[in-house]
Amino acid sequence: MTEFAKMLKDYRLTTAEILYHLPDHPGLLQSYIWQDYDLAPRFPVLHKFLDFWRSSLDGPLFSVTVGSTELIAPQRVRFADTVLRLH
């Protein structure tokens, strides 16, 4: 499915900051940024990625912070406060 088709089906650009413990140094945290198109508020694509992380990667998750925004939305109409003319 193309990105535009996903947007029409209410997919949103979703960004997640994943903090995880380093496998060799569990006292240290590392940050990983993940970004993809996903359906809010359930985020099935992100959950699939996190399931893969838990089953295949060594660094245990510490926290996941998610941000999401609509890409296709009605435009806001604003009126101009000032009109300037140059001769």
C-alpha positions as CSV (number, residue, x, y, z in Angstrom):
1,M,0.0,0.0,0.0
2,T,1.4,3.4,-0.9
3,E,1.9,6.1,1.7
4,F,-0.9,8.2,0.3
5,A,-3.3,5.3,0.4
6,K,-2.4,4.7,4.0
7,M,-3.1,8.4,4.8
8,L,-6.5,8.1,3.3
9,K,-7.2,5.1,5.5
10,D,-6.4,7.3,8.6
11,Y,-2.8,6.1,9.1
12,R,-0.8,8.7,10.8
13,L,2.9,9.4,10.9
14,T,4.0,7.9,14.2
15,T,7.3,8.5,16.0
16,A,8.4,6.5,19.0
17,E,11.4,7.1,21.2
18,I,12.4,3.7,22.6
19,L,14.8,3.7,25.6
20,Y,16.4,0.3,26.3
21,H,19.1,-1.1,28.6
22,L,22.4,-1.9,26.9
23,P,22.9,-5.7,27.0
24,D,26.6,-5.5,28.1
25,H,25.9,-2.6,30.5
26,P,22.4,-2.9,32.0
27,G,22.8,0.3,34.1
28,L,23.0,2.4,30.9
29,L,20.2,3.4,28.7
30,Q,20.3,3.8,24.9
31,S,17.8,5.7,22.8
32,Y,16.3,4.4,19.5
33,I,13.9,6.5,17.3
34,W,11.3,4.5,15.3
35,Q,9.1,6.1,12.7
36,D,6.4,4.6,10.4
37,Y,2.8,5.0,9.4
38,D,0.4,3.6,12.0
39,L,-3.2,3.6,13.2
40,A,-3.8,5.6,16.4
41,P,-4.7,4.9,19.2
42,R,-4.0,1.2,19.0
43,F,-0.7,1.4,17.0
44,P,-0.6,-2.1,15.6
45,V,2.5,-1.5,13.5
46,L,4.4,-0.2,16.6
47,H,3.2,-3.2,18.7
48,K,4.4,-5.6,16.0
49,F,7.8,-3.9,16.0
50,L,8.0,-4.0,19.8
51,D,7.1,-7.7,19.8
52,F,9.9,-8.3,17.4
53,W,12.2,-6.3,19.7
54,R,11.3,-8.4,22.7
55,S,11.7,-11.7,20.9
56,S,14.8,-11.1,18.8
57,L,16.9,-8.4,20.4
58,D,19.0,-8.5,23.6
59,G,18.4,-5.0,25.0
60,P,15.4,-5.0,27.4
61,L,12.9,-2.1,26.9
62,F,12.9,0.6,29.5
63,S,10.2,3.0,28.1
64,V,8.5,3.9,24.9
65,T,7.2,7.5,24.2
66,V,4.9,7.9,21.2
67,G,3.9,10.9,19.2
68,S,1.4,10.8,16.3
69,T,-0.1,13.4,13.9
70,E,-2.6,13.4,11.1
71,L,-1.1,14.1,7.7
72,I,-4.3,14.8,5.8
73,A,-6.5,17.2,7.7
74,P,-8.8,20.1,6.9
75,Q,-7.0,23.3,6.3
76,R,-7.4,26.1,8.8
77,V,-8.6,29.4,7.3
78,R,-7.0,32.5,8.5
79,F,-7.8,36.0,7.5
80,A,-5.0,38.5,6.8
81,D,-4.7,41.3,9.5
82,T,-2.9,43.7,7.1
83,V,-2.8,44.3,3.4
84,L,0.2,46.2,2.1
85,R,0.4,47.7,-1.4
86,L,3.5,48.6,-3.2
87,H,3.3,51.0,-6.2
